[in-house]
Amino acid sequence: MKPVSIAPVAHVYHRILDPDSEDSLAKIARAVRPGSRVLDLGAGPGVLGRYLAETLGCMVEGVEYNPAAVAEAAPWYQRLECADLERMVLADCFAGCRYDFIICADILEHLRQPDTLLAQLPALLAPQGQLLLSVPNAAYAGLIAELLAGDFRYRPEGLLDQTHVRFFTRASLLRVLEEQGLCAIALDATVMDLERSEFAHAWMAGGWARDLPPVVLRALLDRPEALIYQFIVAAVPASSAGTATQHASLPVPAPIVAATQAELAARTRAPEPLLSIAIVTYAPDLALLATVLDRLGAALRHAESAGLLAATQLVLVDNGPDPGEHARLRQLLDAARLPASVELLSGQGNIGYGAAHNLALHASMGMWHLILNPDVLLEEDALSEGLRFLAAHPEAGLLAPAAWDGQGQRHDLCKAYPSVLDLALRGFAPGWLRRCFQARLQRYELRDHAADVPLWDPPIASGCFMLCQRAVLVRVGGFRPDYFLYFEDFDLSLRLAAVTRLVQVPTVRIVHLGGHAARKGLRHVGLFLRAAALFFHRHGWRWW
């Protein structure tokens, strides 16, 4: 089914609803019957309401506190009140209304007195009506481990979202429902591997993962609810529930527990590299690649001498069809004498740029992960400047560099969200036509920003050089492999921006020798157009 998304607006919670996924919003959406009458409390920018109205044909009403979110969501709600749920009396505002479903998706944790809201809901439910709600699990292993390590750190999003004022475990959630005349009839959950959570940095690269005894970490993971990130509950008024449901413990899939414990065991055997680097090739220019590796080696040695880098792992993935290429690449890597452990992966065929980079991601370990094109030349201090900046700004999850092309012209790697016209002009229009739209293209290429200061939160970053926190890269699942060659970096940028911050740092300098699709032949033009259609279909079409 087609995912539903809404364009970003500042300081409003935005999520993507893919009804076939396993996140909490999708599970709630699947529980709603088509054509139902729905009250959405804490509607946000209307992602769920839009899906319920457009796809399921529901009559949706709602309440939302944020005026900006109300303005964005209003088109999909028959009625949307801008009000504080802690102050309003629902029975007065929605007098005479009865709903098949009342939804509280990730809202109770934002309320000082969620029990006051819950107490009002049984009277608003139609016969056979249900309350559907989701809340974060305060007994998640990462959160408890951080507490044991003496920390309780609020974050922009996640379990310790800085706007959360109430916290729930499975038992306390069921208890507050019961106290307010509601009975849970179904209990579901989302499971989050520690590597994909906001605690991934401490789990994968130090912090409490190193400070706490392994026996304590294993005890945390052995609990049935250890990796449950959110609980999803369906409840009905206790007066109509009949026999109360048995709230059995939810089993966490054994492979997830085994994987996290195996990672812990591996960490105790050997220190992990602080930086991993991935390069993907297809019939590369070996002379150019030798130069790329030479410049990479100089940048690595510079970072090591500055005390910014203890160890490095390079994974080169060759997608080429020539079986003899492996030996030539192996010889080239050996000759480069890089200050890094080096692994060469080949034989999988041309699986695409994104899928190959995901192979490298899974084959490596490190606090930071560099996605690097085989046509990028690093300045000697590029990695030093990048690692120094990231150490000083832990909120940054992806760092993009300043770039020049082979002729010394500035190459704009960060861009605004594209329109079809922007892409057509930039990729295929002749020079005289591009000059007619120069002001437009400069806005698309974010040229109004001062070139000598960091650019925070650019919508799009180029995949030729992405210095990432591994934790956030793993959290979003890396590249989507269905793009094959183009637009995988556009897609990854948008998904990373939902969980971290992107930044372009002018002191991190590279030379990018790559070209546009139009200069590489009709096959590349076709791949470009197919990937563009997939990108816009997934994230929203913008024609002009």
N, C-alpha and C positions, 0 to 999 in steps of 0.2 A: 504494500500500500504506500501511497505517496506521503512522505513526512510533511508536517505542517511547521512552518517557521515564520517568524515576524522580524522585520528589520530592526536593528538595535536602536534603543533610545536610552539616554543617560539615566543612571540611577534607577533603572527599572529591572526587576528580575526577568531574564529571558531564558527560555528553554526551548529545545526542539522536541516536538512530539512525533516520534516514530511509533505508530500503533503496534508494530510488530516486534518492538524491542522489549527488554525485560526491566526497564526502569519503572519507577513508581507511577509516573504520570501515565505511561502506556498501560500499566496494569489496571489503574483506575478507569481509564477510558474503555478498556475491554469489558469492564464489569457493568457498564451502562448499556441498557437495552435501547435499540433504535426507537426514536419517536417518544422518548421519555420526557417528562417535565423535570427540569434540573435546576437546583439552586447551588451556585458556585460561590462559596465564601472564601474571600481572599483570591479574587480572580486573576490578579496580576495583569499582564498585557493581553490576556485573552487567548493564549495558546490552546488551552483545553476547551474553552468555550467555543472557539472557532471550529475545532474538530467535531465537537458534539453537534453543533448546529449544521455545519456544511456536510459532514460525512454521514452522521447518524440521524439527521433530521430532528434533533431534539429542540424543544422550546427551553431556552436557557435564560435564567435571570441570575443576578449576582450582586456581590458587594466587594468593593475594593477601596482601600484607604488612600492610595497614591493617585493624585489627579492626572499625572502623566500617563500612568498605566490605564486609568479609566478612559482617557481620550483615545488611546490606542486600541483598547478592547471593545469599545462601545458598538462598532458595527456588527458584532456577532452575538450580541445580547439583546433580547427583547426589552430588558430593563436592567440597568446597571447603576446601583447606588454608590456614590462616593461618600463613604462613611467609615467611622471607627467601630470595628466589631465589638470592642470592649465597652462602648458607650451606647450603642443603639439597642433598641428593643425590637427584635425581628418580627414578633407577632404584630406590632403596630405598623411596621414598615411594609410587611407582606401580609396584611390582614386578609383572611379568607383564602389564602393560597395553600395548597398542599402539593408536595413534590414527591415524585417517584424516587429521586435520588438527591441527597444533599451532600455536597463534596467539600471537604476540608483538606485540600492537598498541600501539605507542608505549611500549615498555617498555625496550628495549636502552639508550636514552640515559640511563636512570636508574641503570644498573648500572656499578660501577667496573670490573668484569671481564666484559663481555658475552660474550667469547670462551669463558669457562669454562661459561657456560650453554649456548651454542650447541653446544659439543662434546658435551653430553649428549643432544642431541635426536635424532640419527640412530637411536640404539638404541630410541627410543620410538615411531618411526614404523612403521605397518603397511606391508605391501607396497603400492606405489603411493601411500603417504602423502606429505603435503606440509607444509612449514613455511610459514606465511603471516605476514609481518611488515611493520610500517611504522615508519619513522624520519624525523625532521626532516632537511631538507637544509641543512647548514651552509654551502653555497655559494649560498644564496639572495641575490638582489641587495641586498635591504634590509640584511641582516646584514653583507655585505661592505662596503657603503657606510658603515655605521655604524663599522666597524673603520677604514676609510680616514679617517673624520672624527675618529678618536682615541677612540672610545667602545666599550665592551663592557658593556652594561647588562642585567642580569638582570631578568626580569619575572615576575609571578605565573603567566602561561601563555605559550605560544607557543614559538618556536624557542629562545629563551634563557630558558625556564622555570627558575626558581631552583633546581629539584631536578635539572636535567640535569647530568650529570658526564662524559658522553662525547658526542662530536660526529662526524657521519658526512657524507661526500660520497658521491656515487654510486660512485666508484672505491674508496673505503676500505670501504664497506659490502660490495661484492662481494668485496673481498680478504679481509675477516675471515670471510665465509662459506666461501670456498674453503679458508682455512687450517684451518677446523674441520670439514672433510669434507663440506661442503654445496655444492651447485651451483644457482645461480639459473636457473630455467627460464622465468620470466616477470617482466617489469619494468614497473611502472605508476607513476603519479604523480598527485598533486593539484597543481593550479596555483592560485596566489594572486596576484591583482593587488596591487601595492603599496598601492593605495588602501584595500584591505580587510584589510591586515596590521597587526601591531602597530607597524610602522614608518611607518604612514600619516601620523602627525602631522609627522614630519620630511620626508616626501615632499611633502605637500600644503601645509604652512604654515611652511616654513623649515627650520632645522637644516641637516643635510648636503645637502639638496636645493638649498639656496642656496650653501653653502660650496664644494661640489665642482664642478669645471669641468664644463660640460655634456658635453664630449667623454668624460669619465670615466664619467658616468652612462650615456651611450649605449653605451659599451663594455661596461659591466656588463649592460645589457639585451640586448645582441646575443648573449650566450652562450646556447646551447641550454637550459641548465638554470637560467637566471637567475631565472625566476619559478616554478620548481618548489618547492613548500613541503614536501612529504613524498614519499618514495619508498615504494612498496609492492612487495614482492618475494615471489614464490613460489619455494621452493627444495626440493630433494630430496637425499637422500644421494648423494654423488658416485659411489658404487659402483653406483647404479642409474640414473644420469642419462643414460647413453649419450653422445651427442654434446653437448658443452657449448653452451649458448645463446650467441648473438652479442649482446653488450650494446651495441647501437647507441645513439647519443645520442637522447634524447627531444626531439622538436620542441616548442617552446612555440608555442601558437597565435599566428599573425601579428597578428590584431586586438588581442590583449592588449598585445603589444610596441608596436604602432603607437599604441594609446591612451595608454600611459604616456609615450612619447616626445612625442606631441602635447601632452600636459599640460605636460611640461617646456618645450616650445617656447612654449606660451602663457604660462607663468610668466615667461619671460625678456622677453616683450613688454610686460607690464603688471603692476603689483602687484595681488594679489588682495585682496578685502575681508577684513577680519578677522572680520566677523560677517555672516552671512546670516540673513534672517528670512522665514519662509513663513507665509502666511495663506490659508486656503481658505474660500470663501464659496459660499452657495447662496441666492439671493433674499434678500440681507441687508437688515437695517434700516439704511438709509443714514445716518440721523441718529446711530444708535449707532456705526456704523463710523467716522463722522467723529470722534466722541469717542475711540474706540479709537486712531485714527491720531494724534490730537492728543496723547494721553497717551504714545503710543509715541515721538513726536518729542521730547517733553520728556525722556523717559528716555534717548534717544540723545544729546541735547545734553549732558545731565548726565554721561554716560560719556565723551564726547569731552573735556569740560572737565576731567575728572579724569585725563586722559591714558591711559584704559583702552581706547580705541577709536579707531582711525585711519580706518576706512572701513566702510561698511555697504551691504548690498544687500538690498532687499526684493523678494520675488516674491509677488504676489497671484494666486491661481488661482481663477477663478470657474467653478463647476460648474453654474451656472444655465442654464435653457433659453431665457431671453429674450435674443435677439441685441442688443436695445437696451441691455442691462445693461452691456455693455462700455464704451459711451460714457459712461454715468453714473458708472461706477467710475473711468474714466480722469479724468474731471473732478474727482471727489472726491480722487483721489491727487494730482493737480496742485495742488489747493487746499490740501492738507495741508502742502506745502512741507517735506517730511521731509528731514533731513540724510543722505540716502541715495540711491543709484541705485535706480530703481523699474522693475519689469517687471510687466506685466499679461498673464496667460495666460488665454484663454477660447476657446470654440468646440469644446472636446473633449466636451461633454455632461457628464452627471452620472456620472462614473467612480468616485465614492466618495471618502470623506475620505482614506483612506490612499494610494490611487493618485494623487490630486491632490497630496498632500504629496510623494510621490516625484517627481512632475514638477518641483516647485519645488526639491527637493534637487538634481536633475540639472541644473537651469538656473542654479544658483548656485555660488559658491565662497566659501571662508572657513575660518578655523580653528574657529569656533564656528557652530552652526546653531540658531536658535530656532524651534521649532514653536509657533505662537501662534493661539489661537482668535479669531474676530472679535467675541467678546463678553467679552474680557478687558481690563481697565483696569490699566495698570502704574502703580505708585507711581514718583515721579520718580527715585528712586535704585535702582530694582529691577535694572536692567541693570548699573549700577556695582557693586552688591553682588554680583551673580552673577558677573560677569567677574573681580572681585577675588578671590572665593573660588576660582574655577576656576584662576586663575593660581597660587594658593598650594597647590592640591591637584590636581596633574595626574593623580592616580589616579581622580578623579571623571570619569565619562564622560557622566552625565546629572544635571542639577540641576533639582529641583522647588522651587517657591516655597511660602511660607505664603499662604493665600488666605482671603478673606471673601466672603460673598454680598452682594447688593444691600441687604440689611437690616442689614448689619454683623455677621452671625453667622459664626463660624469655619466654613470649608468645608474638610473633610478630603480632600486630594488624594491622599495616599499611603495605601495599604491593604495588608493581609495578603493572602495567596492566598485567593481567595474560595471559599465553598461555595455550592451552589444555594440553601440556606436563607438565607445572608447576602444574596445578591442579591435574593431574593424579598422579604425583610423590608425591605431598604433601598429597593428600587425600587417596590414595589407594596402593601406592607402599610399599613393605616390607622395613624394616630398612636398609638391606644391599644394596638395590638398591638406596635408597635415599642417602646413603653415597657416592655412585658413582657420584651423581649429586649435591654434597654438595655446590660447588661454585655457581652453577646455582641457587639453592634454596636460598642461602644467598643473591644473587642479587635480587631475587623476593621478599624476605622478608625485603629488604632495610637494611641489616645488616652492610653495609659499612658506615652507618651514625653513628657519635658519639652518644652514648646513653645518654650523660649527657647534651645535648643542644637540643632546640626545632627543630623538623623536619618540615620544611614548605613545603606545597604543595605535600604531598604524594598522588599518584593517587587514592588509595583505603584506606578507613578506615573501621574498623569493626563495625558492628551494635550492639555489646554487650554494648558499652558505646559511645554515641555520644552527646556531650554537644554543642548545636547549638544555634545560633541566631534564635529565632522563625521567625523573618521576612524573612530570606532567606529560611527557611524550608517551610514556607507557600508559598513563591514565586515560588518554584519549584513543589509545589503540594504534598509534603511529599513523602512517598514510593509509588512505582507502585505496586498495589495489585496483579497483575498477576504473580508475582514471587512466591507467597504463603509462602515459607519458606526460601529458599536459594537465594543468590545473590541479594536480594533487597538492601543490604547495598553497594554492589559494584556499582549497578546502581545509587543509591542515591548519592554516593560519586562523580561519574563522573558528574552528573547533578548539584550538588552543586558547583563543581569546576568551572563550567561555569559562575557562578554569584558571587562567593566569594572565600576565601582562606581556605584551610584545614591545620591543624597544629597538630602535636603530641607533647605533653608537658611532659617531663620526671618526673616533680615534681608532676604530677597528677597520683597517683598510685592505681591500683586495683588488685584484684585476680580474675581470670576468671576460673571457674570450668567446662566450657563446653567442649564437645568432638567433634570429626569429624563425618561427615555423615556416613563414612564407619563403624564406631563402633556402629551405632544405628540401624542396620538392613537393609534389602533389600528395604523396603518402603522408607527409608530416602535416600538410594542410588539412587533410582528412582527419587525422588523429586529433589535431587541434580543435576542429569544429565539433567532433563527437564529444570530446572532453568538455568543451564549453557548454554544449547543450546539457550534458549531465550535471555540470556545476550549477547552471541557472535553474534547472529543474529541481535540484536539491535545495538550493539556498534562496531562490527567488529571482524571477526575471526582472531586469531593468533594461529597457530598450534605449533610452536617451540619456 
